[in-house]
Amino acid sequence: MVLTKKEAAFIHDKVFKLGMNRTLSTGITETMDKFKNLHMSYSYQDPSMPHDQATQLLSSRDPSAVTSALISIGLNEENWLWAQGVCIDHLQSQDKSIAFAAITAIGHIARRHKKLDLVLTTSALAETQSKHPSLAGSIADTLDDIEMFITDK
């Protein structure tokens, strides 16, 4: 997968906005003040996987597999309504890395499809913030994505 300059700049801005520590393939290390306690790998992995594989991984007990599936769904799923439902279902996970991936995937769905059920999604994100206050920054970023990319409000 090759990113355009615009996509790379967008990701770079998001990473710095969240204050995450990440070692990029170029060897640049950024600071990680937030999310130290998340059990999630920030090393690059190609998030593309077939729908059936993503669906299968969602039922895994391995948080890393579930987070990979959620990100793939956010970036690749053609059925935005189904993808939104899957992400909302995972927002209330006890595992913060899964909730984080679901939050991120919702932002990807908004960017790619330019539509979401805003009442359902914003309500679910508010509930997630109550359950996982440490994810407030990620939720704010996703709400920014929704505001930016969803034009039919």
URZISUL-V673125 format. One record per residue. N is the residue number from 1. RES is the residue in one letter. PHI is phi as a letter, one per 30 degrees, with the letter a starting at -180 (* if undefined). OMEGA is omega in degrees with one decimal (* if undefined). BURIAL is 1 if it has 24 or more other C-alpha atoms within 12 Angstrom, else 0. Layout:
n=N res=RES phi=PHI omega=OMEGA burial=BURIAL
n=N res=RES phi=PHI omega=OMEGA burial=BURIAL
//
This chain:
n=1 res=M phi=* omega=179.3 burial=0
n=2 res=V phi=c omega=179.3 burial=0
n=3 res=L phi=c omega=172.0 burial=0
n=4 res=T phi=d omega=178.1 burial=0
n=5 res=K phi=d omega=-179.4 burial=0
n=6 res=K phi=d omega=178.4 burial=0
n=7 res=E phi=d omega=179.4 burial=0
n=8 res=A phi=d omega=178.2 burial=0
n=9 res=A phi=d omega=178.6 burial=0
n=10 res=F phi=d omega=179.8 burial=0
n=11 res=I phi=d omega=179.1 burial=0
n=12 res=H phi=e omega=179.6 burial=0
n=13 res=D phi=d omega=179.2 burial=0
n=14 res=K phi=d omega=-178.6 burial=1
n=15 res=V phi=d omega=179.8 burial=1
n=16 res=F phi=d omega=178.8 burial=0
n=17 res=K phi=d omega=179.8 burial=0
n=18 res=L phi=d omega=-179.5 burial=1
n=19 res=G phi=i omega=-176.6 burial=0
n=20 res=M phi=d omega=174.2 burial=1
n=21 res=N phi=c omega=-176.3 burial=1
n=22 res=R phi=b omega=173.7 burial=1
n=23 res=T phi=c omega=-178.7 burial=0
n=24 res=L phi=d omega=-177.2 burial=0
n=25 res=S phi=d omega=178.9 burial=0
n=26 res=T phi=d omega=177.5 burial=0
n=27 res=G phi=j omega=179.6 burial=0
n=28 res=I phi=d omega=178.5 burial=0
n=29 res=T phi=c omega=178.5 burial=0
n=30 res=E phi=c omega=-176.7 burial=0
n=31 res=T phi=d omega=177.6 burial=0
n=32 res=M phi=b omega=176.7 burial=0
n=33 res=D phi=c omega=179.1 burial=0
n=34 res=K phi=c omega=172.3 burial=0
n=35 res=F phi=i omega=178.0 burial=1
n=36 res=K phi=d omega=-176.2 burial=0
n=37 res=N phi=d omega=177.8 burial=0
n=38 res=L phi=d omega=178.4 burial=1
n=39 res=H phi=c omega=-175.7 burial=0
n=40 res=M phi=b omega=179.3 burial=1
n=41 res=S phi=d omega=176.5 burial=0
n=42 res=Y phi=c omega=176.4 burial=1
n=43 res=S phi=d omega=-174.2 burial=0
n=44 res=Y phi=d omega=171.9 burial=0
n=45 res=Q phi=b omega=177.5 burial=0
n=46 res=D phi=d omega=-175.1 burial=0
n=47 res=P phi=d omega=-177.9 burial=1
n=48 res=S phi=d omega=172.9 burial=0
n=49 res=M phi=a omega=179.2 burial=0
n=50 res=P phi=d omega=-179.8 burial=0
n=51 res=H phi=e omega=-177.6 burial=1
n=52 res=D phi=d omega=178.8 burial=0
n=53 res=Q phi=d omega=178.5 burial=0
n=54 res=A phi=d omega=179.1 burial=1
n=55 res=T phi=d omega=178.9 burial=1
n=56 res=Q phi=d omega=-178.7 burial=0
n=57 res=L phi=d omega=178.9 burial=1
n=58 res=L phi=d omega=-179.3 burial=1
n=59 res=S phi=c omega=-180.0 burial=0
n=60 res=S phi=d omega=173.7 burial=0
n=61 res=R phi=d omega=-178.7 burial=0
n=62 res=D phi=d omega=-178.9 burial=0
n=63 res=P phi=e omega=179.3 burial=1
n=64 res=S phi=d omega=178.4 burial=1
n=65 res=A phi=d omega=179.8 burial=1
n=66 res=V phi=d omega=179.8 burial=1
n=67 res=T phi=d omega=177.0 burial=1
n=68 res=S phi=d omega=179.2 burial=1
n=69 res=A phi=d omega=-179.5 burial=1
n=70 res=L phi=d omega=179.0 burial=1
n=71 res=I phi=d omega=177.3 burial=1
n=72 res=S phi=d omega=178.8 burial=1
n=73 res=I phi=d omega=179.0 burial=1
n=74 res=G phi=d omega=-176.2 burial=1
n=75 res=L phi=d omega=-169.2 burial=1
n=76 res=N phi=b omega=-173.2 burial=1
n=77 res=E phi=d omega=179.9 burial=1
n=78 res=E phi=d omega=-178.8 burial=0
n=79 res=N phi=c omega=-174.6 burial=0
n=80 res=W phi=d omega=-177.7 burial=1
n=81 res=L phi=d omega=177.1 burial=1
n=82 res=W phi=d omega=-179.1 burial=0
n=83 res=A phi=d omega=177.8 burial=1
n=84 res=Q phi=e omega=-179.7 burial=1
n=85 res=G phi=d omega=178.8 burial=1
n=86 res=V phi=d omega=-179.0 burial=1
n=87 res=C phi=d omega=179.1 burial=1
n=88 res=I phi=d omega=177.5 burial=1
n=89 res=D phi=d omega=-176.7 burial=1
n=90 res=H phi=c omega=179.2 burial=1
n=91 res=L phi=d omega=-176.2 burial=1
n=92 res=Q phi=c omega=178.3 burial=1
n=93 res=S phi=e omega=174.2 burial=1
n=94 res=Q phi=d omega=-179.0 burial=0
n=95 res=D phi=d omega=-177.0 burial=1
n=96 res=K phi=d omega=-179.5 burial=1
n=97 res=S phi=d omega=177.0 burial=1
n=98 res=I phi=d omega=177.3 burial=1
n=99 res=A phi=d omega=178.7 burial=1
n=100 res=F phi=e omega=179.4 burial=1
n=101 res=A phi=d omega=178.5 burial=1
n=102 res=A phi=d omega=177.6 burial=1
n=103 res=I phi=d omega=-179.6 burial=1
n=104 res=T phi=d omega=-179.3 burial=1
n=105 res=A phi=d omega=177.0 burial=1
n=106 res=I phi=d omega=175.9 burial=1
n=107 res=G phi=d omega=177.9 burial=1
n=108 res=H phi=d omega=178.9 burial=1
n=109 res=I phi=d omega=178.6 burial=1
n=110 res=A phi=e omega=-178.4 burial=1
n=111 res=R phi=d omega=-175.0 burial=1
n=112 res=R phi=d omega=-172.1 burial=1
n=113 res=H phi=c omega=180.0 burial=1
n=114 res=K phi=i omega=176.0 burial=0
n=115 res=K phi=a omega=175.7 burial=1
n=116 res=L phi=a omega=167.9 burial=1
n=117 res=D phi=d omega=-171.6 burial=1
n=118 res=L phi=d omega=-179.8 burial=1
n=119 res=V phi=d omega=-179.3 burial=0
n=120 res=L phi=d omega=-175.8 burial=0
n=121 res=T phi=d omega=-178.3 burial=1
n=122 res=T phi=d omega=175.6 burial=1
n=123 res=S phi=d omega=179.6 burial=0
n=124 res=A phi=d omega=177.8 burial=1
n=125 res=L phi=d omega=177.5 burial=1
n=126 res=A phi=d omega=176.8 burial=1
n=127 res=E phi=d omega=179.7 burial=1
n=128 res=T phi=d omega=179.0 burial=1
n=129 res=Q phi=d omega=176.2 burial=1
n=130 res=S phi=d omega=-177.7 burial=0
n=131 res=K phi=d omega=-177.1 burial=0
n=132 res=H phi=b omega=-178.2 burial=1
n=133 res=P phi=e omega=-179.0 burial=0
n=134 res=S phi=d omega=179.4 burial=0
n=135 res=L phi=c omega=-177.4 burial=1
n=136 res=A phi=e omega=179.7 burial=1
n=137 res=G phi=d omega=178.3 burial=1
n=138 res=S phi=d omega=178.2 burial=1
n=139 res=I phi=d omega=177.7 burial=1
n=140 res=A phi=d omega=177.8 burial=1
n=141 res=D phi=d omega=179.4 burial=1
n=142 res=T phi=d omega=176.3 burial=1
n=143 res=L phi=d omega=174.2 burial=1
n=144 res=D phi=d omega=177.8 burial=0
n=145 res=D phi=d omega=179.0 burial=1
n=146 res=I phi=d omega=179.9 burial=1
n=147 res=E phi=d omega=-176.4 burial=0
n=148 res=M phi=d omega=-169.2 burial=0
n=149 res=F phi=c omega=179.7 burial=0
n=150 res=I phi=c omega=-175.3 burial=1
n=151 res=T phi=c omega=179.3 burial=0
n=152 res=D phi=c omega=-177.2 burial=0
n=153 res=K phi=c omega=* burial=0
//
